[in-house]
Amino acid sequence: MRVTMIAAALAAGLFGTAAVAQTAMEPTKVADTSKGKTLVDPKGMTLYVFDRDAAGKSACNGPCATNWPPLMATATSKAMGDYTVVTRDDGAMQWAYKGKPLYTWSKDAKMGDVTGDGFNNIWHVAQP
């Protein structure tokens, strides 16, 4: 019984490490939503792009970033394929897709929600 508990604890630790490694290597995934194929964060929440962002530069700071939380990257995150890392005004790092910084929407309550799409005609779901 004790050996089984120890083995289970070790397996949980190994799987936990693998999950963290996958998230670090894959900043987003693709999901089917009512808007079609859409980029989602590792938690499955819809990602958005902002028309006022310049390529490689976020224009959503302060109160904007409270409503539209950036998809944060770590200081050691590296560009891969269509994904790059941009530096925000506060020095924090954010993931971008094809040069467009990525955000979630604070009003989306569950996976698959796309309530931010078309907001003020300047926010759109991020699509591959």
Secondary structure, DSSP 8 states (H G I E B T S, - for coil): -HHHHHHHHHHHHHHHHHHHHHHHH-S-EEEEETTEEEEE-TTS-B-EEETT-BTTB----THHHHHS-B-EE-TT---BTTEEEEE-TTS-EEEEETTEE-B--TT--STT--TTTTGGGTEEE---
